[in-house]
């Protein structure tokens, strides 16, 4: 116990083992819903639901442990909802790309992330992308996820005349989803820290109670096999040599990189790890842990493993050190034995989580400088084209390219980073090829 206290510097951070354990468990419970949502979503593109469950739990456990023990950062890692939605609906369904090829793209994005994290490229890239576009991408992903959630819930449906229309609100599945949205919302406004997870559990109970799905045959079992997804990403690396997959890899990398950078800054500021110059103590190690976790997760068979803002719930109850992450990692390992519960997790259950998470991401809209047309128009194009083209990557491409053009026309060419010019040129080539 003394070794743990000294290694994580409990005294210096004015914390105790009990506080860190409570913080780690709280963070885990806040994020536990992804163990059921991620497999459900990826099963729609042909991936084994049980295998993805194991891959998600293992990737989260390993990534979170590295984050805690190596980077000593009080943050949990897990496959991100935005990245997961882009993988399934944007890449596999929207672009008609096999999941085997898409998971290879995830691995490559993680490998590039490792290189960026281990070199000075990190600061250069963060500086190159304007904050307004970062906020626009976040909001666009929020709309994209919410749109998918509404569609999966059956609240909106396709229509030949109006493109979309209101679904059948008398359908049991639709009613279950509406119940889930409301219960999660009520729990959130009442300040319940594990609102999404608790809302998911209550929605599952309603799903069973109203006969939408039968009772599960059990609760506990040995972990399922990883065989259907393990190593597939490595076997399909040769599928990536074309411009289309280049954009996919870039989008995975972009989303993962800036999600992680923003989360590290937010979490670091809460626990006093941000220095006066704005740098984050152990920030490079935290980024490295995140990138390694993505590669590990891709080998197992799940989407980009990224830093989670839900880590702030553990911090809110007192967690200040990486030991809370170690505790959360252990919780992810224990969750491997709860795979039978997957049978009661339908799209009606997971859709509310997608919608709620989407709404939370849209809070970044307030940070955009809407009074400047050279900023507002590219930001709007980035945001609106993600759900309407069913592609986060194409939303980013249109937004970034229009930003370069409008800023030059405004006479602000010198304010554009060289990397943005390079990206603009790459996007032109992508659209023309």
N, C-alpha and C positions, 0 to 999 in steps of 0.2 A: 504493500500500500504506500509506503514511504517513497519507493522508487517512482510510482505513478505520480504522486504529489510533486516530487522534485522535477520529473521529466516535463510535466505540463505546467509547472510553476503555479500551483494553486495559490500559494501565499502571495506571490507578486500580483496575481490577478484578483485577489480578494474573493476567492471562491472555495467551495468544498466539494468532496467527492459526491456527497448526497445531492447537492445542487446540480452538478454536472450530469449525474445519472438521470435525474428528473428532466433536465433539459434535453438530453439525448432521446429519451422515451417520448417526450412531447413532440420533438421534431419528427420522429419516425411516424407517430400516429397521424400527424398532419399530412405527411406524404404517402401514407400507406395505401391510399386509394389508387395510386398509379400501378400497384401490383395487380389490380384487377382491370383497370381501364386500358393499359398498354396492351396486354394479351388479347383483349376483346377487339380492339381496333385493328391490330396486326393480323388477327385471324381472318379479317375480311379480304386480305390480299393473298390468302393461301398459306400463311405461316401457322405452324402448330401452336395452338393456344397454350397448352401445358408446357411446351418447350420454351416458349417466350416468357411464360410466368417464371420459370426457373432462371432463365437468362437475365431477366429484369431484376430479380431478387439478388442474384450473384453479382451482377455488374454494380448494383447499388451498394451492396455490402462491401465489395472490394474497393470501389471508388471512394466510398465514405470513410473506410478504414484508412486508406492512403491519405486522404484529406486530413484526418485527425491525427494519425501517428507520424506522418512525414511532414506535412505542411503545418501541423498544429493549429488548424483553423476550425472553429466551431460551425461547420457547414456540412450539410448532407448532399450527396450526389445521387441522382436517379435519372432515368430517361425522361427527357422533357416532353411536355404535352404538345407544345408547338412543333417541335422537331418530329415527334411521332405522327402528328396529323399531316405534316408535309410529306413525310415518308410514305404513308399509306394512301392518302387522298390526292396529294399533289403529284407525287412521283409514280407510284405503282398504278393508281387508277387514272389520274389525270393525264399522265404521259405514257401510259400503257407499257411501263417498264417492269420486268419481272422482279419480285422481291429479292431474289438471289443477287441480281445486279445492283439493286438499290442498297442492300446491306454491305456490298463491297465498297460502294461510294461512301458509306458511313465510316468504314474502316480507314479509307484513304484520307477523309477529312480529319479524322482523329490523329493520323500519322503526321499530317501537315501541321496540325495544331501543336503537336509535340515539338516540332522544329521551331515553330513560331515562339513557343513558350520558353524554349531553351536558348533563344538568341535575342537580339535587340529588336527584332521585327515587331514585337508586341506593341511597344510604345508608338512606333511609326504608323502602324495600321490603326490603332485607336485614335491617333491624331488626325489621320487622313479622312475618315468618315465624319461628316458634319453631324453635330448632335441632333439637329432637326430631323435628319434622315434616320438616325438611330431610333428616335421616338416614333417616327412614322412606321418603320418596320415593325416595331413592337405592337403598335396599334393595329396595323394591317394583319399581323399574325393573330391578334385577338379576334378580329372580325372573321377571319378565315376559320378559326377553331369554333367560334360561336355558330357560324353558318353550318358547319359540319354537324355540330351538336343538334341544332334545330332540325336539320334534315334527318339525322339518325333517329331522332325522337318521333318523327312523323308530324311534328308541329307545322312544318312547311313541306310541300311536295312539289314535284315538277309539273308544269302545265304548258301545253303547246301554245296557248294563246298569250298568257301573261308571264311565261317562263317559270315563275314560282307562284304558289297559291297556298292558302291555309289548309292544313290537313284535317282529317276526321277527328274532331275533339271528343267524340263518343267512344273512340277505340280505347281499350284497356291499356295498351302499351303507351299511347299518347298521354293518357291520364296519369299513369305512373310517372312518366317523365316530368309532367307539369308539377306533380306532387314533389318530385325530387328537387326541381328548381326552387320551388317555394320553401321547402324545408331547409335547404342549404342557405337560402337567402335569409330566412328568419334566424337561423343559428348564427349567421355572420353578423347581422345587425344587433344581435344580443351579446356579441363579443365572445362567442365560443371559439376557442383557438383551433379546435379540430373539426370545424364546421363541415368541410367537404367530406372528410372521412366518415364522420357521424351521419351526415346526410346520406352518404352512399349506403351505409349499413341499414338505415331506416327505409331507404328506397328498395333495397334488396328484400327486406321483410315484407314490404307492401307488395312487391312483385310475386312473392310466394303466396302471401295471404289471399290475393285476389285471383290466384290460379293461373297467372300468366306463365309461370314455370313451376315444375314440381319441386318438392323438398329435395335438398341434396342428400345423397346416399350416406354421407359422412362429413366430418369436419377436418379430421386429421388423417394424414397418410404419408408414406415415404415420398420424397421428392420425385416428380416424373423425370423421364429421360430427356437429356439435352440433344440426343442424336439427330433429330430432324433439322436442327438449325446450327449445330456446332461446326465451326470451320468453313461454313458455306461462303462467308465473305472472302476468305483467302482464295478459294477455288475459282471465284468469278472475277478476280481482279482484271483479267484480260478483257472483260466486257466493257471497260470504262473508256477505251480509246476512241472517243468521238466528242464533238462540241456539245451535244446535248447533255451528256453525262458530266462534262466539264462544268457546266452551269449548275448541275445538281450538286456536285462536290463543293463548288464555291458557296452555294446557298447553305448547305449543311455547316460548312466551316464558319460562314458569316454569322449565322444564327447562334451556333454554339459559342463562338468566340465572344460576341458582345453580350449574350446572356450571362456568360460566366464573368466577364469583366465587370458588368454592372452589379451582379449579385455579390461578388467579392468586395467591391467598394461599399455597397450598402451594409453588408454584414460586418466588414472591417470597421466601419465608422461607428457601429453600435457597440463594439467591444473595445474601442480604443486602439485599433491596429493601423489606423491611417495617420501617416506622418504629416508634418506641417507642409511639406512640398507636394502633398496629394498622393504620394506613393503609399502602397499598402505593405506592411510588414509581412514577410513570407508570401507576398502576392504572386511572385514567380513560381514558387513551389505549389501554390494553390492552383494556378493555371496548368502546371505540369500534371498535377494529380487528376485534374478534370480531363485533360487530353488523353492520358494513359487509360482512364476509365472508359472513354469512348471506344478506344481500340479494343480493350478487353471485352466490353459489351458487344461490339460488332462480331468478334470471334465467337462469343457465346450464342448470339442471335437476337440482339435487340438494338433499338435505335440509339442515337447520340445520348450518352450519359453526361448530364450537365449539372452545374451548381443550382441549387433550388432556393428560391426566395423564402420558401416555407421554413428555412432554417431560423428565420427571425422569431418564430414561435418559441423555439427552445431558448433563444437568447432572452426573450421576454420573461421567462420564468427563472432566469439567472445564469444560464450557461455562458461561459466566457472562454473556454479552452477547447483544444482538440479532443479532449477525453469524451466530451459529449458526443462527438462524431463517432468515436470508437464504440460507445454504447449503442448508438443508432445502427451502426454496422452489424452488431450482434443481433439486434432486433430483426434486421432484414434477413439474416441467416435463419433465425427461428421461423420466420414467415414461410420458408420453403415447405413446411409441413402442413400448410393450409390450402393446398391446391384444390381439394374437392369443392371448395366454395365457388370456384370458377363456373360451375354448372348453372348457378342462379344469377350470374352477372350477364345480362343481355344489354343490347344497345339502349333500351329504354332506361336502364340503370346508369349506364356510363354517360349518356348524352347530357344530363344535367351538369355533371362535372365539367364537361367540355364547354358548355355555355357559361357557367360561372367563371371558370378560369379565363375564358375569352373576354368577359366583361372586365375582369381585373386588369388584363393587359391593356385595355382601351383607356385606362386612366392616364396613359402617357400623352394622349391627345392635347391635354392642357399645356404641355411644355413646348409645343410647336409655335413658331412665330407666324401666325396666320395673317398678320397685317402686311407681310412682305410677299408679293406675288411670285418672286423668284424662289421663295421658300415654300409658299403655300401650295402652288401648283404641283411641283415634284412630290411633295409630301402627300397630297391628295391622290395623285396617280399611284403612288406606292401603296397607299392604304386600300383604295377602292378596287384596284386591279387584282389584288391577291385573292379575294373571294370570287370576283367575277370571272377571272381566268382560271380559277381553281389551281393557282400556282403561286407560291410565295416567291419563287425564283424569278418569274416573269414580272411580278410586281416590283421587285427590287430592281430589275433591269430597266424597266420603263422609268421608274423614279430617279435612279441614279443618272441615266442618260439625259433625261429632261432637266435635271439639276445642273449638269455641266453646260448644256446649251443655253438655258435661261440666265445662269450666272454670267456667262461670257457676254451675252446680249445686254445684260444690265451694266456691263463695264466692271465687273468684279472678278475678272479672270484670275488675277493674282492671288485671290483668296482660295482658289481651288487647288487642292494638293495634287501633286503629280500622279499619285496613285489613283485618284479619282479620274483623271484624264485617261489613264491606262485602262481602268475598268470600263469607262465610257466607250473606248475603242473596241474592247473585247465584246461588249454588248452589241455594238453595231455589227461586228463580224458574226455574232451568234444569230442575230435576226436575219441577216442576209444569206447565211449559208443554208 
